[in-house]
Amino acid sequence: MYANQILLAEDDSTDAEFFQRALRRLDSPPELVWCKNGLEALEGLSDVTNSKLLPRLAILDIKMPGMSGLELLAKLKSDERTKNLPVIIMSSSDEPQDIAMAYDYGANGYLVKPNRFQDLRELVNSINSFWIKTNRLRPMVM
């Protein structure tokens, strides 16, 4: 079973706050669970997988201290409990090698962080429309 949540692993508190503000402007927004790094996100996901409740989507910054978004992505995709969790990498990097590496690690999408708040609002609206409202996740085996 999935919770109406988005997990955001983002070390930049300003970026996380802007994402939260954009999310709050939606009608019936999902809950945002913000983790400051990959390790905190992994620990949080370990807690929810024990109760069989996962967020509907994980959005990971690619470069974070301690455990990068790519390291976290690799761990999520190699764990039976989280391998089907949709994961998007969201980074300020538009470098082809970063994009390719994210997909090589199993990302379901790669988004470049917008520079303007209005563009972020549109991006968050698109994320919500597809990943939260429209997309159907693989049923979890209990």
N, C-alpha and C positions, 0 to 999 in steps of 0.2 A: 504494500500500500504506500502511496505517496502523499506527502503533505503539500498543501498549497503554499509552497515556499520556494524561494530562490536562495541558494547558498552563494555568497560572494566572497571570494578570497582575494583581498586587495590590501596591500600594505600602506597605500596612500590614503590617509583619512579624509582628505579633501575630495578625492575621486569617489570614495565610498559614500560620503555625505551627498555629493551631487547625484549619484546613482539613486540613493534613497529618496531624495527630493523629487527626482523624475518619476520614480515608481509611485510615490504618494499621489501624484497628479492623475493617476489612472483611476477609472471606475473599478471598484472591487480589486485592488491590487493584491498580489500575493505577499506574504510576509517575507521580509528580507532578513536572512541570517548572515551577519557580517563577521568574517574571520580575518584577522590581521596578517596571517601568513599561512603557508601550506600546512605546516605542522598543526596549527590550531584547527584548521579545517578538517584534517585527517582525524584528529582526536574527536571532533564534534560528529563527524560522520560515523565513526566507530560507535559512539553512544547511540545514534539513531538506528544504526543497522541492528543493534542488539534488540531494539524494540520493534524492528521491522518497518520503520517509517523513514522514508528518504525524501529529500526535497525533489521537486519536479525537474529542477535544473541546477547545475553548478556552473558558475562563471568564475574563471580563474585568471588573475593577472599572470603574465608569463614570468616576470622577474620579481621575486620576493626574497627577503632574507630568510635564512634557515632552510627552507624547502621551497624551491621554485614551483611555479605553476606546472611546468612540464614534469617535474619529479612527482608532484601530487597526481597529475593526470596518469602517469605510468602506474602508480600504486592503485588508483581507482580502477583502471582498466584491467589490472591483474588480479583483483579481488572479486571472487564469485558474487559477493553481496552487492557490489557497486559497479560491476562491469557494464551494466546496461543503463546506468545513470547518464543522461545527456550532459555533456561537458562542452562549454564554449570557452575558448581562450579569448580574452579581451586585453589588448595591449596597445601601447602608444607606438609600438614598432610596426611598420609596414614592410619590413624587410622580407624578401621572398624566402630566405633560409629559415627565418623564424616561423613563417606561415607553414612551410613544408614540414618543419620539425613538429609543429603542433599536430598536424594531420598524421604524421608518422607515428606519433605517440597515441593516437586514437581520438583526437578531438572531433566533436561533431560539428564544430564551426569555429571560425576565427573572425573576430571583429576588431577593427582599429578604433581606439577611443577617440571620440569626437573632441574638437577643441572648444566648441560652443555649447552652452547649456541647451539651447533649442534643438540642436542636432542630437544631443544625448537623449532628450525627451522623445524625439522621433524614434531613435534606436531602441529605447526601452519599451516604447509602445509596440514596435515590431516584434521584439523579443517576447513580450507578453502575449501578443496576438497569436503568434505561432506556437511557441514552446509551452505556454501555460494554458491557453484556451483551446487551441486547435489540435496540436499534436497529441497522439495517444501513445502512452508509454507501454513498453512490454510489461505484461502482468508479472508480478513477483510471485515466485513459488514459495509458499509458506512451509 
